[in-house]
Amino acid sequence: MPVSLLSLSSLMDPLRGFVAVGRRMSITRAAEDLCLTQSAISRQVHALESRLGVKLLVRGHRSITLTAEGERLFRTADAALQQLQEAVGAIGDEARRRIVTLSASIGVTGLWLLPRLGQFQSAHPDIELRIAAQNRLTDLAREDVDLAIRYCSRSAAPEGALHLFDEAIAPVAHPSLRMGENLVDDQVLLEFDDPARPWLHWDTWLKTHAMAHGRPRSILRFNQYDQVAYSAMAGQGIALGRVPLLGTMLAEGQLVALAPAEAPHGSDHGYWLLSEDTGDDARTVVDWLVAQARPSA
């Protein structure tokens, strides 16, 4: 019948010593594996034999062999300890391999991060990255978020934030869209409907570029910027492109810029990286993001 857990607890050290001897078939090497003396290992095996009332080892001059009872116990104990070692090791690996959580707005996530994530996974397959896409301001410490990309003015950038890139605006459209002499005449204008950011509205851009009297066909408004971009890529109209976010689409010809990119009128907004985690994996993600933000990336 099985022994109780209480009885088994007193046998754990002797069993570990016995298994170490059985794996190596050497008391000397078992002692080295467990950082114990040979006499300590011998005492553990003797204690186990006394407890069980059977001999487990036959000790020769320079060799040892397992008795039939020893062979039976070794097979079972070795398998159990091996499973325990693997389980403890796996749990420890998961604890050490902490997930890095990166928060960014829906637009930054969909337009700038997602096209680049394949490169990150190829370069750093051992790092688990979690993307939290949301437009509200995130409290990194309170919400257990390691990194965050924020869009704000220079004066509003938190202390210690890393500057990634500035905002730059240019009209963009699908290359199949036909243009007249006046950029906006008889065109559908695609607009990000955010009253807090007037520099992303067509009326501001048109006034700044002396085109306030243009005659667009209509204005189609969206409450998420990625919707504006995807509508433009579908050939549904002209958008005010946030060029740093649309770099991949412009490079691949899904969109074309219809005028030079410029800093937005009346705004010094840019994209900033905040970091709450100083671990190695988080620092690797920070370095990768900074590298991706360079103009050549």
C-alpha positions as a printed Julia matrix, in Angstrom:
297×3 Matrix{Float64}:
   0.0    0.0     0.0
   1.2    3.56   -0.63
   3.03   5.32    2.2
   1.65   8.57    3.57
   2.88  11.96    2.44
   4.27  12.48    5.93
   6.35   9.31    5.68
   7.4   10.13    2.14
   8.71  13.55    3.15
  11.46  11.97    5.29
  12.54   9.86    2.31
  12.94  12.67   -0.23
  16.64  13.39    0.36
  17.61   9.7     0.46
  15.56   9.05   -2.68
  17.23  11.95   -4.48
  20.67  10.61   -3.52
  19.71   7.1    -4.6
  18.42   8.3    -7.98
  21.61  10.32   -8.54
  23.65   7.17   -7.89
  21.42   5.1   -10.2
  21.72   7.64  -13.02
  25.5    7.71  -12.79
  26.1    4.2   -11.39
  28.74   5.94   -9.32
  28.67   7.34   -5.8
  31.53   9.69   -6.64
  29.78  11.23   -9.64
  26.43  11.36   -7.83
  28.12  13.32   -5.04
  29.5   15.76   -7.61
  26.06  16.22   -9.19
  24.47  17.03   -5.83
  27.44  19.01   -4.46
  27.73  16.61   -1.53
  30.49  14.39   -0.18
  30.69  10.7    -1.08
  30.08   9.79    2.54
  26.9   11.9     2.59
  25.56  10.09   -0.49
  26.46   6.71    1.05
  24.62   7.63    4.26
  21.52   8.62    2.25
  21.47   5.27    0.42
  22.03   3.34    3.67
  19.21   5.31    5.32
  16.88   4.43    2.45
  17.84   0.75    2.61
  17.24   0.72    6.38
  13.87   2.4     5.98
  12.74  -0.06    3.31
  14.38  -3.11    4.86
  16.01  -4.25    1.6
  19.34  -3.81   -0.1
  19.22  -1.52   -3.13
  22.87  -1.55   -4.21
  25.57  -4.2    -4.48
  28.84  -2.41   -3.81
  31.92  -3.81   -5.53
  35.55  -2.7    -5.31
  35.18  -0.06   -8.03
  31.65  -0.61   -9.22
  28.07  -0.77   -8.04
  25.03  -2.56   -9.4
  21.36  -2.37   -8.57
  19.57  -5.24   -6.86
  16.22  -6.33   -8.23
  14.48  -4.15   -5.61
  16.86  -1.32   -6.37
  16.13  -1.57  -10.1
  12.39  -1.44   -9.47
  12.65   1.57   -7.16
  15.07   3.38   -9.46
  12.82   3.11  -12.53
   9.85   4.58  -10.68
  11.75   7.22   -8.67
  13.84   8.34  -11.63
  10.77   8.83  -13.82
   8.94  10.76  -11.09
  11.91  13.04  -10.36
  12.46  13.61  -14.08
   8.85  14.76  -14.48
   9.21  16.99  -11.43
  12.42  18.52  -12.8
  10.78  19.21  -16.16
   7.68  20.77  -14.59
   9.65  23.01  -12.24
  11.98  24.01  -15.09
   9.09  24.85  -17.41
   7.37  26.98  -14.78
  10.63  28.78  -14.04
  11.2   29.43  -17.74
   7.72  30.95  -18.07
   8.3   33.17  -15.05
  11.63  34.38  -16.44
  10.14  34.86  -19.92
   7.75  37.62  -18.93
   5.38  38.99  -21.56
   6.18  42.56  -22.63
   2.98  44.6   -23.03
   3.04  47.52  -25.46
   0.15  49.98  -25.52
  -0.57  52.19  -28.52
  -3.54  53.88  -30.15
  -5.66  51.93  -32.61
  -4.27  53.95  -35.52
  -0.61  53.56  -34.54
  -1.14  49.85  -33.92
  -2.89  49.12  -37.21
  -0.88  51.37  -39.51
   2.61  51.51  -38.03
   3.12  48.56  -35.67
   1.34  45.67  -37.4
   3.22  45.94  -40.72
   6.48  45.69  -38.76
   5.68  42.97  -36.24
   6.78  40.17  -38.56
  10.27  41.67  -38.58
  10.29  41.77  -34.79
   9.16  38.15  -34.46
  11.85  37.01  -36.9
  14.57  38.96  -35.09
  13.42  38.12  -31.54
  11.48  34.83  -31.53
  12.08  34.3   -27.79
  10.34  37.51  -26.71
   6.59  37.4   -26.13
   5.05  40.73  -27.07
   1.47  41.68  -26.26
  -0.08  44.62  -28.11
  -2.81  46.56  -26.28
  -4.54  48.8   -28.84
  -6.64  51.52  -27.22
  -7.15  55.25  -27.63
  -7.5   56.17  -23.98
  -4.48  57.31  -21.96
  -2.86  54.37  -20.19
  -1.46  54.44  -16.66
   1.53  52.14  -17.16
   2.17  51.32  -13.5
  -1.46  50.82  -12.51
  -2.47  48.79  -15.57
   0.63  46.58  -15.73
   1.71  47.96  -19.11
   5.44  47.95  -19.84
   5.68  50.3   -22.83
   3.38  52.84  -24.44
   3.51  54.96  -27.59
   1.83  58.32  -27.02
   0.88  61.09  -29.41
   1.28  64.49  -27.78
   2.97  67.87  -28.02
   6.57  68.29  -26.92
   5.51  70.16  -23.8
   3.14  67.35  -22.82
   5.65  64.54  -23.31
   6.28  62.86  -19.92
   9.72  63.09  -18.36
  11.98  60.34  -19.68
   9.89  59.69  -22.79
  11.86  58.81  -25.93
  11.02  60.78  -29.07
  10.22  58.47  -31.97
   9.16  60.86  -34.76
   7.22  64.05  -35.39
   3.87  64.38  -37.08
   3.96  65.16  -40.82
   0.9   65.64  -43.03
   0.38  65.27  -46.79
  -2.66  64.52  -48.96
  -2.59  60.87  -50.03
  -4.68  58.7   -52.3
  -4.67  55.4   -54.12
  -2.56  55.69  -57.32
  -5.6   54.81  -59.45
  -7.49  57.94  -58.34
  -7.64  60.54  -61.13
  -6.88  64.13  -60.17
  -7.92  67.4   -61.79
  -5.98  70.66  -61.84
  -7.32  71.6   -58.42
  -6.45  68.91  -55.9
  -9.83  68.68  -54.23
 -12.31  69.61  -56.98
 -14.92  66.88  -57.47
 -13.13  64.6   -55.03
 -14.36  62.82  -51.92
 -12.34  64.08  -48.96
 -11.72  61.52  -46.23
 -11.46  63.11  -42.79
 -10.6   62.04  -39.25
 -13.5   63.35  -37.19
 -11.62  64.47  -34.07
 -12.41  68.02  -32.86
  -9.33  67.99  -30.6
  -6.99  67.76  -33.61
  -7.99  70.46  -36.1
  -4.67  70.07  -37.97
  -6.05  66.77  -39.29
  -9.15  68.47  -40.76
  -9.4   69.38  -44.41
 -10.61  72.94  -43.83
  -7.43  73.75  -41.87
  -5.19  72.21  -44.53
  -7.03  73.9   -47.42
  -6.89  77.35  -45.78
  -3.18  76.93  -45.05
  -2.53  76.03  -48.72
  -4.82  78.69  -50.23
  -7.33  76.14  -51.48
 -10.27  77.15  -49.31
 -12.44  77.76  -52.4
 -12.02  74.24  -53.77
 -15.2   72.33  -54.56
 -15.0   68.76  -53.25
 -17.77  66.36  -54.13
 -18.31  65.42  -50.47
 -16.58  64.79  -47.16
 -16.59  61.31  -45.6
 -15.76  61.35  -41.9
 -14.45  58.55  -39.67
 -13.93  58.34  -35.91
 -10.79  56.18  -36.2
  -7.78  57.26  -38.23
  -6.99  53.79  -39.55
 -10.42  53.82  -41.2
  -9.41  57.01  -43.03
  -6.24  55.34  -44.29
  -7.94  52.11  -45.38
 -10.64  54.07  -47.18
  -7.94  55.94  -49.09
  -6.19  52.68  -49.96
  -9.51  51.41  -51.32
  -9.62  54.36  -53.74
 -12.61  55.99  -52.05
 -11.12  59.48  -51.84
  -8.24  61.69  -50.7
  -7.04  61.6   -47.1
  -4.78  63.82  -45.07
  -2.05  61.28  -44.6
  -0.05  61.09  -41.4
   3.07  60.21  -43.34
   5.12  58.58  -40.53
   2.28  56.14  -39.89
   1.72  55.41  -43.58
   5.36  54.79  -44.5
   4.84  51.12  -45.37
   1.77  51.83  -47.54
   3.57  54.64  -49.36
   6.69  52.52  -49.91
   4.61  49.63  -51.29
   2.6   51.89  -53.62
  -0.73  51.33  -51.9
  -0.87  55.11  -51.46
   0.85  58.03  -53.16
   1.57  61.43  -51.64
  -0.04  64.26  -53.66
   2.04  67.02  -52.07
   5.19  67.25  -49.93
   4.8   66.22  -46.28
   4.78  69.11  -43.82
   4.56  69.64  -40.09
   0.9   70.25  -39.19
  -0.13  73.89  -38.98
  -0.46  75.03  -35.37
   0.81  71.81  -33.78
   4.14  70.35  -32.65
   2.7   66.93  -31.9
   4.82  63.84  -32.25
   5.07  60.23  -31.15
   6.79  59.36  -27.88
   7.74  56.1   -26.22
   7.23  55.59  -22.49
   8.81  52.72  -20.59
   7.85  51.3   -17.21
   9.86  48.05  -17.45
  13.67  47.98  -17.34
  14.04  44.24  -17.96
  16.15  42.85  -20.8
  13.17  41.9   -22.99
  11.55  45.32  -22.59
  14.84  47.06  -23.43
  15.11  44.93  -26.56
  11.62  46.04  -27.62
  12.51  49.69  -26.9
  15.68  49.45  -29.01
  13.71  47.84  -31.84
  11.0   50.52  -31.76
  13.58  53.32  -31.78
  15.35  51.7   -34.74
  12.04  51.3   -36.61
  11.28  54.99  -36.05
  14.39  56.09  -37.91
  13.65  57.56  -41.37
  15.38  54.7   -43.2
  13.41  51.97  -41.39
